[in-house]
Amino acid sequence: MCGRYRLTAKERWLSDYFNLDPEDVEWAARWNVAPTQEVATIRQDHKKPKRIFALMRWGLIPYWAKDASIASKAINAVSETAAEKPAFREAMRRRRCLIPADGFYEWKRLGPKLKQTYNIGLPDDGLLAFAGLWDRWKNSEGKPVETCTILTTEANALVADIHDRMPVILCPEDYDRWLDPGITDPAQVTDLLKPYDARLMRKYPVSDFVNRADNEGPECAQEIAANPAVQQKLW
């Protein structure tokens, strides 16, 4: 699963990397992005060959939902079943997006009350993109609210000893196909929803500073020595 991540890249890097209009990108570095908060997303314009940057609330609310309560249970979508689930199947057909990040956090359970937090990403902390879905819902006042979810897949070899799931990380060469509004059959993109190559990733322990969603700053992703309990397991 993915319940916390970071996106610290500057606006210029985001626009260059994802081929966006710099004037459309509005983002301040975030080291501790949490559910229900506004997150950066990228989708394809339906009318012209242009990618659109948009801020959406993390936790998908289907357009047909009666209220927003479903959002807390829809921060992630299981990629293997998303095309079948009522909350996600329409989005899988018509509303796919990229959710940019430069790392995500996961917690390894060491005991009943002991966990070690890890930062997981690319070796150079470079930009990456999660496979996402989005939807547009109207609240009780008739105001449109755009929300999103992150698709997950089975963990690769790097993540498997921490958690059995991980976010789907797309390869840059697959961004266009994932975003293509002309592809409305999920079967044509399901091959992209696989574990990212573990050999191209890195993980390292961080402090419990990131555990509180209110905490922000580089301290969230600062590498520390692993908890002694982790070292004992490694030995």
Order of alpha helices (4+ residues) and beta strands (2+ residues): beta-alpha-beta-beta-beta-beta-alpha-beta-beta-beta-beta-beta-beta-alpha-beta-alpha
